[in-house]
Amino acid sequence: MGSRETQEHHWLGAVHVKDVAKAHVLLYETPAAAGRYLCTNVIYQFSSFAATVSELYPEFAIHRFPKETQPGLTPCIDAAKRLIDLGLVFTPIQDAVRESAQSLIAEGFLQRSPSQIKIIPCGKIILRM
């Protein structure tokens, strides 16, 4: 049985894995750092993130939502303000998505095809973009 929830009502915090590693080092090397830190570029409505991916990779069947899914709710731009104040510069999310997709393509998990998208099982996870 799968979940009956749909993604349009979810929020998504996205960050490049290299930024997570840089944040770990930065916090380790900052004696005054204490407590918890949120390490995310921006917190998006799922529909906004899907639109970004779809714009970067129009050849893939990325679901586009017909309208704003949560009217009035805006993305949180400074979610990681504490890290930014310490000097962390985040990779633009478009670059993170591009590098992730290029890696998946290079490893054969995501294949470009003009007529259809090939879904490749990876363990218990099915990668679909």
FIKOLZA-1660 file (N, C-alpha, C; in steps of 0.1 Angstrom, whole numbers, plus 5000, padded with zeros to 4 digits):
% residues 129
   i   px   py   pz ch aa at
   1 5008 4988 5000  A  M  N
   1 5000 5000 5000  A  M CA
   1 5009 5012 5000  A  M  C
   2 5006 5021 4991  A  G  N
   2 5014 5034 4990  A  G CA
   2 5007 5045 4998  A  G  C
   3 5014 5056 4999  A  S  N
   3 5008 5067 5006  A  S CA
   3 4998 5074 4997  A  S  C
   4 4987 5079 5003  A  R  N
   4 4977 5086 4995  A  R CA
   4 4980 5101 4995  A  R  C
   5 4990 5105 5002  A  E  N
   5 4994 5120 5002  A  E CA
   5 5000 5123 4989  A  E  C
   6 4998 5136 4985  A  T  N
   6 5004 5141 4973  A  T CA
   6 5014 5151 4977  A  T  C
   7 5024 5153 4968  A  Q  N
   7 5035 5162 4971  A  Q CA
   7 5032 5177 4971  A  Q  C
   8 5021 5180 4965  A  E  N
   8 5019 5195 4963  A  E CA
   8 5017 5202 4976  A  E  C
   9 5014 5195 4987  A  H  N
   9 5012 5202 5000  A  H CA
   9 5025 5201 5009  A  H  C
  10 5035 5197 5003  A  H  N
  10 5048 5195 5011  A  H CA
  10 5057 5207 5008  A  H  C
  11 5066 5209 5018  A  W  N
  11 5077 5219 5017  A  W CA
  11 5090 5211 5015  A  W  C
  12 5100 5217 5009  A  L  N
  12 5112 5210 5006  A  L CA
  12 5124 5219 5009  A  L  C
  13 5133 5215 5017  A  G  N
  13 5145 5222 5020  A  G CA
  13 5156 5215 5011  A  G  C
  14 5162 5223 5003  A  A  N
  14 5172 5217 4993  A  A CA
  14 5186 5223 4996  A  A  C
  15 5196 5215 4995  A  V  N
  15 5210 5220 4997  A  V CA
  15 5219 5210 4989  A  V  C
  16 5230 5216 4984  A  H  N
  16 5241 5208 4978  A  H CA
  16 5248 5200 4989  A  H  C
  17 5251 5188 4986  A  V  N
  17 5258 5180 4997  A  V CA
  17 5272 5186 5000  A  V  C
  18 5278 5193 4990  A  K  N
  18 5291 5199 4993  A  K CA
  18 5289 5211 5003  A  K  C
  19 5278 5217 5003  A  D  N
  19 5275 5228 5012  A  D CA
  19 5273 5222 5026  A  D  C
  20 5267 5210 5027  A  V  N
  20 5266 5204 5040  A  V CA
  20 5280 5201 5046  A  V  C
  21 5289 5196 5038  A  A  N
  21 5302 5193 5042  A  A CA
  21 5309 5206 5046  A  A  C
  22 5308 5216 5038  A  K  N
  22 5314 5229 5042  A  K CA
  22 5309 5234 5055  A  K  C
  23 5296 5233 5058  A  A  N
  23 5290 5237 5070  A  A CA
  23 5295 5229 5082  A  A  C
  24 5297 5216 5081  A  H  N
  24 5303 5208 5091  A  H CA
  24 5317 5213 5095  A  H  C
  25 5325 5216 5085  A  V  N
  25 5339 5221 5087  A  V CA
  25 5338 5234 5094  A  V  C
  26 5330 5243 5088  A  L  N
  26 5329 5257 5094  A  L CA
  26 5325 5257 5109  A  L  C
  27 5315 5249 5112  A  L  N
  27 5311 5248 5126  A  L CA
  27 5321 5241 5135  A  L  C
  28 5328 5232 5130  A  Y  N
  28 5338 5225 5138  A  Y CA
  28 5350 5235 5141  A  Y  C
  29 5353 5243 5131  A  E  N
  29 5364 5253 5133  A  E CA
  29 5360 5266 5139  A  E  C
  30 5347 5268 5143  A  T  N
  30 5343 5280 5149  A  T CA
  30 5340 5277 5164  A  T  C
  31 5349 5282 5172  A  P  N
  31 5347 5279 5187  A  P CA
  31 5334 5284 5193  A  P  C
  32 5329 5295 5188  A  A  N
  32 5316 5301 5193  A  A CA
  32 5304 5293 5188  A  A  C
  33 5305 5285 5178  A  A  N
  33 5293 5278 5173  A  A CA
  33 5288 5268 5183  A  A  C
  34 5275 5269 5185  A  A  N
  34 5268 5261 5195  A  A CA
  34 5253 5259 5191  A  A  C
  35 5248 5248 5195  A  G  N
  35 5234 5246 5192  A  G CA
  35 5231 5239 5178  A  G  C
  36 5219 5240 5174  A  R  N
  36 5216 5234 5161  A  R CA
  36 5216 5245 5150  A  R  C
  37 5219 5240 5138  A  Y  N
  37 5220 5249 5126  A  Y CA
  37 5212 5242 5115  A  Y  C
  38 5204 5250 5108  A  L  N
  38 5196 5245 5097  A  L CA
  38 5204 5248 5084  A  L  C
  39 5208 5237 5077  A  C  N
  39 5216 5238 5065  A  C CA
  39 5208 5236 5053  A  C  C
  40 5202 5246 5048  A  T  N
  40 5194 5245 5035  A  T CA
  40 5195 5258 5028  A  T  C
  41 5195 5258 5015  A  N  N
  41 5196 5270 5007  A  N CA
  41 5183 5278 5009  A  N  C
  42 5172 5272 5005  A  V  N
  42 5159 5278 5006  A  V CA
  42 5149 5267 5009  A  V  C
  43 5138 5271 5016  A  I  N
  43 5127 5261 5018  A  I CA
  43 5116 5265 5008  A  I  C
  44 5114 5256 4999  A  Y  N
  44 5105 5258 4988  A  Y CA
  44 5091 5251 4990  A  Y  C
  45 5081 5256 4983  A  Q  N
  45 5069 5248 4981  A  Q CA
  45 5074 5237 4971  A  Q  C
  46 5069 5225 4973  A  F  N
  46 5073 5214 4964  A  F CA
  46 5071 5218 4949  A  F  C
  47 5060 5225 4947  A  S  N
  47 5056 5228 4933  A  S CA
  47 5067 5238 4927  A  S  C
  48 5072 5247 4935  A  S  N
  48 5083 5256 4930  A  S CA
  48 5096 5248 4927  A  S  C
  49 5099 5239 4935  A  F  N
  49 5111 5231 4933  A  F CA
  49 5109 5222 4920  A  F  C
  50 5098 5216 4919  A  A  N
  50 5095 5208 4907  A  A CA
  50 5096 5217 4894  A  A  C
  51 5091 5229 4895  A  A  N
  51 5091 5238 4883  A  A CA
  51 5106 5242 4880  A  A  C
  52 5114 5244 4890  A  T  N
  52 5128 5246 4888  A  T CA
  52 5135 5235 4880  A  T  C
  53 5133 5223 4885  A  V  N
  53 5139 5211 4879  A  V CA
  53 5133 5209 4865  A  V  C
  54 5120 5211 4863  A  S  N
  54 5114 5210 4850  A  S CA
  54 5120 5220 4840  A  S  C
  55 5123 5232 4844  A  E  N
  55 5129 5242 4836  A  E CA
  55 5143 5239 4832  A  E  C
  56 5151 5233 4841  A  L  N
  56 5164 5229 4838  A  L CA
  56 5165 5216 4829  A  L  C
  57 5155 5208 4830  A  Y  N
  57 5155 5195 4823  A  Y CA
  57 5142 5193 4816  A  Y  C
  58 5138 5201 4806  A  P  N
  58 5125 5200 4800  A  P CA
  58 5123 5186 4792  A  P  C
  59 5134 5179 4789  A  E  N
  59 5133 5167 4782  A  E CA
  59 5128 5155 4791  A  E  C
  60 5128 5158 4804  A  F  N
  60 5123 5147 4814  A  F CA
  60 5109 5151 4818  A  F  C
  61 5102 5140 4821  A  A  N
  61 5087 5142 4824  A  A CA
  61 5086 5146 4839  A  A  C
  62 5089 5158 4842  A  I  N
  62 5088 5163 4856  A  I CA
  62 5074 5168 4857  A  I  C
  63 5067 5164 4868  A  H  N
  63 5053 5169 4870  A  H CA
  63 5053 5184 4873  A  H  C
  64 5045 5191 4866  A  R  N
  64 5043 5205 4868  A  R CA
  64 5029 5207 4875  A  R  C
  65 5029 5215 4885  A  F  N
  65 5016 5217 4892  A  F CA
  65 5009 5229 4884  A  F  C
  66 4996 5228 4882  A  P  N
  66 4989 5238 4874  A  P CA
  66 4988 5252 4880  A  P  C
  67 4990 5253 4893  A  K  N
  67 4989 5266 4900  A  K CA
  67 4997 5265 4913  A  K  C
  68 4998 5276 4920  A  E  N
  68 5005 5276 4933  A  E CA
  68 4997 5267 4942  A  E  C
  69 5003 5258 4949  A  T  N
  69 4997 5248 4957  A  T CA
  69 4993 5253 4971  A  T  C
  70 5000 5263 4976  A  Q  N
  70 4998 5268 4989  A  Q CA
  70 4997 5283 4988  A  Q  C
  71 4987 5289 4983  A  P  N
  71 4986 5303 4981  A  P CA
  71 4989 5311 4994  A  P  C
  72 4997 5322 4992  A  G  N
  72 5000 5330 5003  A  G CA
  72 5013 5326 5011  A  G  C
  73 5017 5314 5010  A  L  N
  73 5029 5310 5017  A  L CA
  73 5041 5312 5008  A  L  C
  74 5051 5319 5013  A  T  N
  74 5062 5322 5004  A  T CA
  74 5075 5314 5009  A  T  C
  75 5084 5312 5000  A  P  N
  75 5096 5304 5003  A  P CA
  75 5104 5312 5014  A  P  C
  76 5110 5304 5023  A  C  N
  76 5119 5310 5033  A  C CA
  76 5133 5311 5027  A  C  C
  77 5137 5323 5024  A  I  N
  77 5150 5326 5018  A  I CA
  77 5162 5325 5027  A  I  C
  78 5160 5329 5040  A  D  N
  78 5171 5330 5049  A  D CA
  78 5170 5319 5060  A  D  C
  79 5166 5307 5056  A  A  N
  79 5164 5296 5066  A  A CA
  79 5177 5293 5073  A  A  C
  80 5189 5295 5067  A  A  N
  80 5202 5291 5073  A  A CA
  80 5209 5304 5077  A  A  C
  81 5202 5314 5082  A  K  N
  81 5208 5327 5085  A  K CA
  81 5220 5326 5094  A  K  C
  82 5219 5317 5104  A  R  N
  82 5230 5315 5113  A  R CA
  82 5243 5310 5106  A  R  C
  83 5242 5301 5096  A  L  N
  83 5253 5297 5089  A  L CA
  83 5258 5308 5079  A  L  C
  84 5249 5315 5073  A  I  N
  84 5253 5325 5064  A  I CA
  84 5260 5336 5072  A  I  C
  85 5256 5339 5084  A  D  N
  85 5262 5349 5092  A  D CA
  85 5277 5345 5096  A  D  C
  86 5279 5332 5096  A  L  N
  86 5293 5327 5099  A  L CA
  86 5301 5327 5087  A  L  C
  87 5295 5330 5075  A  G  N
  87 5303 5330 5063  A  G CA
  87 5301 5320 5052  A  G  C
  88 5291 5310 5055  A  L  N
  88 5288 5300 5045  A  L CA
  88 5281 5306 5033  A  L  C
  89 5286 5303 5021  A  V  N
  89 5280 5307 5009  A  V CA
  89 5274 5295 5002  A  V  C
  90 5261 5295 5000  A  F  N
  90 5255 5283 4995  A  F CA
  90 5256 5283 4980  A  F  C
  91 5257 5271 4974  A  T  N
  91 5256 5268 4960  A  T CA
  91 5242 5271 4955  A  T  C
  92 5240 5279 4944  A  P  N
  92 5227 5281 4939  A  P CA
  92 5220 5267 4936  A  P  C
  93 5207 5267 4940  A  I  N
  93 5200 5254 4939  A  I CA
  93 5200 5249 4925  A  I  C
  94 5200 5258 4915  A  Q  N
  94 5200 5253 4901  A  Q CA
  94 5213 5245 4898  A  Q  C
  95 5224 5250 4903  A  D  N
  95 5237 5243 4902  A  D CA
  95 5237 5230 4909  A  D  C
  96 5231 5229 4921  A  A  N
  96 5230 5217 4928  A  A CA
  96 5222 5206 4921  A  A  C
  97 5210 5211 4915  A  V  N
  97 5202 5202 4907  A  V CA
  97 5209 5197 4895  A  V  C
  98 5216 5206 4888  A  R  N
  98 5223 5203 4876  A  R CA
  98 5234 5193 4879  A  R  C
  99 5242 5195 4889  A  E  N
  99 5252 5185 4892  A  E CA
  99 5247 5172 4896  A  E  C
 100 5236 5172 4904  A  S  N
 100 5230 5159 4908  A  S CA
 100 5225 5151 4896  A  S  C
 101 5218 5158 4887  A  A  N
 101 5213 5152 4875  A  A CA
 101 5224 5146 4866  A  A  C
 102 5235 5155 4864  A  Q  N
 102 5246 5150 4856  A  Q CA
 102 5253 5138 4862  A  Q  C
 103 5253 5137 4875  A  S  N
 103 5259 5125 4882  A  S CA
 103 5250 5113 4880  A  S  C
 104 5237 5115 4881  A  L  N
 104 5228 5104 4879  A  L CA
 104 5229 5099 4864  A  L  C
 105 5230 5108 4855  A  I  N
 105 5231 5104 4841  A  I CA
 105 5244 5097 4838  A  I  C
 106 5255 5102 4844  A  A  N
 106 5269 5096 4842  A  A CA
 106 5269 5082 4848  A  A  C
 107 5262 5080 4859  A  E  N
 107 5262 5067 4865  A  E CA
 107 5252 5057 4859  A  E  C
 108 5244 5062 4850  A  G  N
 108 5234 5053 4843  A  G CA
 108 5221 5052 4851  A  G  C
 109 5218 5059 4861  A  F  N
 109 5206 5059 4869  A  F CA
 109 5195 5067 4862  A  F  C
 110 5199 5076 4854  A  L  N
 110 5189 5085 4847  A  L CA
 110 5194 5085 4832  A  L  C
 111 5185 5082 4823  A  Q  N
 111 5189 5081 4809  A  Q CA
 111 5180 5091 4801  A  Q  C
 112 5187 5099 4793  A  R  N
 112 5180 5108 4784  A  R CA
 112 5175 5100 4772  A  R  C
 113 5162 5102 4769  A  S  N
 113 5156 5095 4757  A  S CA
 113 5146 5105 4752  A  S  C
 114 5146 5107 4739  A  P  N
 114 5136 5116 4733  A  P CA
 114 5122 5111 4734  A  P  C
 115 5120 5098 4734  A  S  N
 115 5106 5093 4734  A  S CA
 115 5101 5089 4748  A  S  C
 116 5109 5085 4757  A  Q  N
 116 5104 5081 4770  A  Q CA
 116 5116 5082 4780  A  Q  C
 117 5112 5082 4792  A  I  N
 117 5122 5082 4803  A  I CA
 117 5123 5068 4808  A  I  C
 118 5135 5064 4810  A  K  N
 118 5137 5050 4815  A  K CA
 118 5138 5051 4830  A  K  C
 119 5130 5043 4837  A  I  N
 119 5131 5042 4852  A  I CA
 119 5140 5031 4856  A  I  C
 120 5150 5033 4864  A  I  N
 120 5160 5023 4867  A  I CA
 120 5159 5020 4882  A  I  C
 121 5155 5008 4886  A  P  N
 121 5155 5005 4900  A  P CA
 121 5169 5005 4906  A  P  C
 122 5170 5010 4918  A  C  N
 122 5183 5011 4925  A  C CA
 122 5181 5006 4939  A  C  C
 123 5183 4993 4941  A  G  N
 123 5180 4987 4954  A  G CA
 123 5165 4987 4956  A  G  C
 124 5161 4993 4967  A  K  N
 124 5146 4994 4970  A  K CA
 124 5140 5007 4965  A  K  C
 125 5148 5015 4960  A  I  N
 125 5144 5028 4956  A  I CA
 125 5143 5029 4940  A  I  C
 126 5132 5035 4935  A  I  N
 126 5132 5037 4921  A  I CA
 126 5134 5052 4918  A  I  C
 127 5145 5054 4911  A  L  N
 127 5148 5068 4908  A  L CA
 127 5140 5072 4896  A  L  C
 128 5132 5083 4897  A  R  N
 128 5124 5088 4886  A  R CA
 128 5125 5103 4886  A  R  C
 129 5129 5108 4874  A  M  N
 129 5130 5123 4872  A  M CA
 129 5124 5126 4859  A  M  C
% end
